[in-house]
Amino acid sequence: MQTTDLSARASAIELLLLDVDGVLTDGSVVYLDDGRELKRFHVRDGSGLKLWHAAGKRSAIVSGRRSPAVERRAAELGIQPVLQGRDDKLLAFDAVLTATGLAPEQVCAIGDDLPDVPVLRKCGLGVAVADACREARDAAHYVTAVPGGRGAVRDAIEWLLKLRGEWDGAVARYTHD
């Protein structure tokens, strides 16, 4: 796909739709002896989401698993809606569209595995993390330079804001003396 095509698609994006395990985390599931689950999130993904939200854009989560840690991280970052325990990601995608009033072409989805592929194909821009399965990478318009849980969401946001011509403005408050 040509850059002008991507730029046109990027200009329509209003919402980032994020998977959790393998995208916001490295995909590991760690259980403590007492049954609680641990998740590790990368701070640069949080910084990127704050830049995205400061640009007036929204984000949402659709995850096949359920975790209180996801609710907490989403609340910290202002991500909503958060749909967990959704095995059928395409149905969940449709629910997000209904909840937000957006069209598929206004969504950039970021995924890593087979359940994400239908959404990557249906949304306006699909992004796969560097260590995503082959099918997800093939369905994506962009593959991040870093794996999930290692700043891949930040990488995707930077790519998207640069395509939109908004990156310099988004980081200006950090880069000016």
SULMOBEL-V928225 format. One record per residue. N is the residue number from 1. RES is the residue in three letters. PSI is psi in whole degrees, -180 to 180 (NA if undefined). OMEGA is omega in whole degrees, 0 to 359 (NA if undefined). D_LAST is the distance of its C-alpha to the last C-alpha in Angstrom with 1 decimal. Layout:
BEGIN
<<N	RES	PSI	OMEGA	D_LAST> <N	RES	PSI	OMEGA	D_LAST>>
END
This chain:
BEGIN
<<1	MET	136	182	37.9> <2	GLN	156	180	35.9> <3	THR	-38	180	32.2> <4	THR	-39	175	33.0> <5	ASP	-47	180	35.3> <6	LEU	-41	179	32.6> <7	SER	-41	178	30.1> <8	ALA	-44	177	32.8> <9	ARG	-43	182	33.6> <10	ALA	-35	182	29.9> <11	SER	-21	180	29.5> <12	ALA	-12	188	32.3> <13	ILE	128	178	30.9> <14	GLU	-17	186	30.5> <15	LEU	137	170	31.2> <16	LEU	127	177	30.8> <17	LEU	115	188	34.0> <18	LEU	134	164	33.7> <19	ASP	166	181	36.4> <20	VAL	-72	186	36.0> <21	ASP	116	182	38.0> <22	GLY	-9	177	36.8> <23	VAL	-66	175	33.7> <24	LEU	-19	175	31.8> <25	THR	173	179	33.8> <26	ASP	4	178	35.2> <27	GLY	-7	178	38.6> <28	SER	144	172	40.1> <29	VAL	115	183	42.3> <30	VAL	121	178	42.6> <31	TYR	135	173	45.3> <32	LEU	163	181	45.8> <33	ASP	-30	181	49.3> <34	ASP	6	176	49.4> <35	GLY	-12	178	48.7> <36	ARG	154	181	45.1> <37	GLU	141	176	42.7> <38	LEU	142	172	39.3> <39	LYS	144	179	36.5> <40	ARG	123	181	33.3> <41	PHE	146	181	30.2> <42	HIS	133	184	27.0> <43	VAL	-29	179	23.8> <44	ARG	-29	174	21.9> <45	ASP	-41	177	24.5> <46	GLY	-43	178	23.7> <47	SER	-42	178	20.0> <48	GLY	-42	178	21.0> <49	LEU	-35	176	23.5> <50	LYS	-40	175	21.0> <51	LEU	-44	180	18.9> <52	TRP	-47	180	22.3> <53	HIS	-36	178	23.4> <54	ALA	-24	177	20.2> <55	ALA	5	177	21.2> <56	GLY	14	182	24.5> <57	LYS	165	183	26.5> <58	ARG	168	176	29.0> <59	SER	157	179	30.4> <60	ALA	161	178	33.8> <61	ILE	137	169	35.6> <62	VAL	119	183	39.1> <63	SER	144	177	40.5> <64	GLY	-22	181	44.0> <65	ARG	170	177	43.9> <66	ARG	138	179	43.4> <67	SER	131	174	41.3> <68	PRO	-29	179	40.1> <69	ALA	-34	179	36.9> <70	VAL	-44	177	36.1> <71	GLU	-43	181	36.6> <72	ARG	-48	181	34.3> <73	ARG	-42	179	31.4> <74	ALA	-41	179	31.9> <75	ALA	-41	179	31.8> <76	GLU	-36	186	28.6> <77	LEU	-3	180	26.9> <78	GLY	32	179	28.7> <79	ILE	126	175	30.8> <80	GLN	143	6	34.0> <81	PRO	163	177	36.8> <82	VAL	113	180	37.6> <83	LEU	113	181	41.0> <84	GLN	160	180	42.3> <85	GLY	32	183	45.7> <86	ARG	98	179	45.8> <87	ASP	-35	179	47.8> <88	ASP	96	185	48.0> <89	LYS	-29	179	44.4> <90	LEU	-41	175	45.5> <91	LEU	-41	178	47.2> <92	ALA	-40	177	44.1> <93	PHE	-46	178	42.0> <94	ASP	-38	178	44.4> <95	ALA	-39	177	44.1> <96	VAL	-42	178	40.3> <97	LEU	-44	179	40.8> <98	THR	-45	182	43.3> <99	ALA	-32	185	41.2> <100	THR	-15	183	38.1> <101	GLY	19	181	40.0> <102	LEU	160	175	38.2> <103	ALA	158	181	39.9> <104	PRO	-38	182	39.8> <105	GLU	-7	177	37.7> <106	GLN	7	184	34.9> <107	VAL	134	169	34.6> <108	CYS	117	181	32.9> <109	ALA	142	178	34.8> <110	ILE	121	183	33.8> <111	GLY	179	183	36.8> <112	ASP	-13	188	38.4> <113	ASP	177	186	42.1> <114	LEU	-42	179	45.3> <115	PRO	-20	180	45.1> <116	ASP	-19	187	41.8> <117	VAL	-47	180	43.2> <118	PRO	-36	179	44.9> <119	VAL	-41	178	41.7> <120	LEU	-33	180	39.7> <121	ARG	-28	186	42.3> <122	LYS	-24	185	42.5> <123	CYS	173	180	38.8> <124	GLY	-42	175	36.7> <125	LEU	130	177	34.6> <126	GLY	135	178	35.7> <127	VAL	134	173	33.6> <128	ALA	144	176	35.2> <129	VAL	159	187	33.6> <130	ALA	-35	182	34.1> <131	ASP	22	177	37.0> <132	ALA	161	175	38.7> <133	CYS	158	183	42.4> <134	ARG	-42	183	43.4> <135	GLU	-38	178	44.5> <136	ALA	-43	178	41.1> <137	ARG	-40	180	39.3> <138	ASP	-31	181	41.9> <139	ALA	-13	187	41.4> <140	ALA	152	171	37.6> <141	HIS	-23	183	35.6> <142	TYR	141	174	32.9> <143	VAL	127	183	33.2> <144	THR	159	179	30.1> <145	ALA	-17	182	29.2> <146	VAL	156	181	29.6> <147	PRO	167	176	32.4> <148	GLY	144	180	32.7> <149	GLY	3	182	31.3> <150	ARG	28	179	28.8> <151	GLY	15	182	26.0> <152	ALA	-37	179	28.1> <153	VAL	-42	176	27.2> <154	ARG	-43	178	23.5> <155	ASP	-47	181	24.5> <156	ALA	-40	179	26.6> <157	ILE	-43	178	24.0> <158	GLU	-46	178	21.5> <159	TRP	-47	183	24.4> <160	LEU	-45	179	25.4> <161	LEU	-34	176	22.1> <162	LYS	-42	176	21.8> <163	LEU	-35	181	25.4> <164	ARG	-7	183	24.7> <165	GLY	25	185	21.7> <166	GLU	-1	185	19.5> <167	TRP	-50	183	17.5> <168	ASP	-43	178	14.4> <169	GLY	-37	181	14.4> <170	ALA	-34	183	15.2> <171	VAL	2	185	12.3> <172	ALA	-39	182	9.6> <173	ARG	-18	179	8.8> <174	TYR	-23	190	8.3> <175	THR	-6	180	6.6> <176	HIS	141	179	3.8> <177	ASP	NA	NA	0.0>>
END
